[in-house]
Each structure stands twice: as structure tokens, then as C-alpha cells.
Amino acid sequence: MQNQSPPPHRDAHHHRQNDRQKDEMAIQEFLTFTLGEEEYAIDILKVQEIRGYDAVTRIANTPPFIKGVINLRGTIVPIVDMRIKFNLGEAVYNKFTVVIVLNIGRRIIGIVVDSVSDVMSLPVDAISAAPAFAMFDTEFLLGLASVEGRMLILLDIERLMSSAEMALMDDAGSAR
């Protein structure tokens, strides 16, 4: 009796399947949005929903970038205005202003942005490391990506919202 090896076509199929899985893992989806003239992107898996901007209930003694809270189906959600947080000038609220509701570390947080652009799939190798600048902190940047002539600023939204400075998470800063 001869030693039988598996048919070559099955082996080739297995390799193609592994290559396809590697390619799929090397792509990350981002929700893109605008703040002023710049376009930003965050991990789509952190986004719970997108809604229009409504009036918020102001809370005393909060930083200026925390606009207040909203009641979202029984959950009290802090609302952070990203234009104010990033010192991008006067925040204007109009029909295009959007709240992106995030689910980060079992906490629901809303961020106010000028507008949502789209969902974009980016290959991991299309993302460049954030340049190191002495004049500002790049701790909350995942990197930069150039897509169809547009420069996207990729935010590490979980790290930003979990930072002690934001004071939005119960255990902010304790993980460090």
C-alpha cells in the first residue's frame, strides 16, 4: 500500500483561505467625521449609534468641552464637544452637527462633531505612525492615512475618552 498524501488542490485551497483571512485581518474599519477643516477617523467598533445634536442638560463645574448630559433611553450620557476639546475655534451647532454615541469600556459617551463623512476600510499598511511633535501631544493618535488625496487623522478614541483629563471613566488613569 502506498503512502497517500492529501490531494494538492485541497492544500492549495487551504493556503488561499489562510491568505484571505490574513488580508481580512489587515483591514480595519473607521467612521470618518469632520471637525473644522480636518477629517478624523475612529474605530467603527466603538460606535454605538449616530444621532442629531439635541439640547443637553448642563452640569455645573465640568470642563468647557463637556457640554452636559442627555438621557438616551434611560442611560445618562455625557456629551463631549470635540471642537472645544481640540481647541478648534468656536463650536457652531446646526443641522449638520452630529453626536456619535460611543461604547467604551462599558461606558456610553457622546462626542459632538461637525458632520459624519462615511465608513472607510483601511488596510493596516496604509496607516502611518503619528509624527512626534514637541508642540502637541500625539498620545491619542493612532496615526495618519492618506485616502484619495484626503488626509485622515486616526484617533485612539478609547484612550482619549479614558484619559484622566477627561474624567469620564470611573477608573480613569488607574490602568497606568
N, C-alpha and C positions, 0 to 999 in steps of 0.2 A: 504494500500500500504506500502510495506517495504522500509526502507531507503537503497538505493543501494550504496555500496562503489565500487570504481573502481576495476577492476579485478586485482588480485595480480600480475599477470605476467607483466602488464604494469608498475606497481610500481617498480618491481624488475629491469625491463629493464631501467627505468629512473635512478635508482641508479647506475647501471653498466655504463650507459652513463656518468653520473657525475664523477664517479671514473676514467673512461678513460680520460675525459677532464682534471682532476686534474693531472693524470700521464703525459699527453702530455705537460701540462704547467710546469711540474717539470723537463723537459728535455730542455737543451739549446744546440744549435749547434755552434761549433767553427771551425775556419780554423786553422790548425796547421802548423807551419813552424819552420825551424831551423836557429839559429844564433850560429855559432861556434859549440860547443858540446851540447848546450842546445836546448830543444824543447819548443816553445812558442805556445800560442793559443789566438786568438781574436774572438770576436763575429762575426759570419758569416754575420749577418745582416748589418754590417758596410762595408762589402767588395763589391765594385762595379765590379771589374774585376782583373784578374791576367795576367801579361804580362812579357815578357822577358826584361832584362835590356838593355836599349839603352843609347847612349851618351846623356848627359844633357847639357843644357846651364848654365854655371857657373854665379852666381850673386855675385858681389863684396860685401864685408863686411857682409857676412852671417856667422853664426856659422859653424864650420867644418862639423857637422853632416848633414847640408843641402847641398846636392850635387849640387843643382841647380834646374832648372825647365825643364819640357818638355811641348810640345804642344800636347794635347790629344784631337783630333777632335775639335780644336778651343778653348779649355779651357787650360789656363796656370796652370800647376800642379806642386807645389813644391815637390821635391823628398828628403826624409829624409833617410839617411843610418843608420839603426838601430844598426849595429855593432859599428859604431863610436859613436852613441848616448849613447850606453850602455858600452862603453869602453871595447869592446871585442877583442881588438887587430886590426891588420891590415886588412882592408877590401879588399878581393880579388874578382875580377869580372871575372866570367867565364860563360860557357854555362848553368850552373845551377842557376846562380844568377837571382832572380826574383823581380819584382816590384808588390806589392799588392796595387792596387788603392782603396782608402777608400773614402767613402762618409760620412763626419762627419759634422753635423750642417750646412748643405747646402754648405760645402766647400769640394773640391776634393783635396786629398793629397795622394802622393805615398810613400810607405815605401819599402826600399831595404832590402831583406832578402837573406840568403844563398840558401834556397830552400823551396818550399811548400811541406808539407807532405800529408795531406788529410783533409777531413771534418769529424769531430767527434761529435757524440751526447753524451752529458754527463748529467746524472741525477744531479740535483742541489745538492743532498745529497752526491755526490761523490767529491764535491769541498770543500777543506779545506781552512779555513781562512789563509791569508798570515801571516807568523810568523813575529813578531815585532823584528827587529834587529836594534841596535843602530848604526851599521856601514853603513847602507844604507837605503835609503828612500823606503818604501813599498807603498807609496801613489798611485802608478799606477798599483798595483797588485790587481786583483780580488781574487786570491787565487792560490792554487796548487791542482793538481789532479793526482792521480796515475792510469795509464791505461795500462794494460798488461805489467807491470813491467817498464813502462816508466813514468818519472815524467814530467808533463806538467806545465809550468808557465803561468798562465792565466793573460793576460794584460788587463787593463781597457784602451783600445786604444783611446777611445774618451776623457777621462780625460787627458791622456798623450799628445795627439795632441792638446788639447785645453789649455794646461797649458801656463802660461805667459812666461815661459822659452823658449818654442818652438817658440813663436811669429808667429804662423801660422794662427791664427784666428783673425778676426777683433776685436772681443770683448774678447780676451784672458785675463783672470784674472778678468774681470769686474763682473762676476757672483758670486764672493766670497765676 
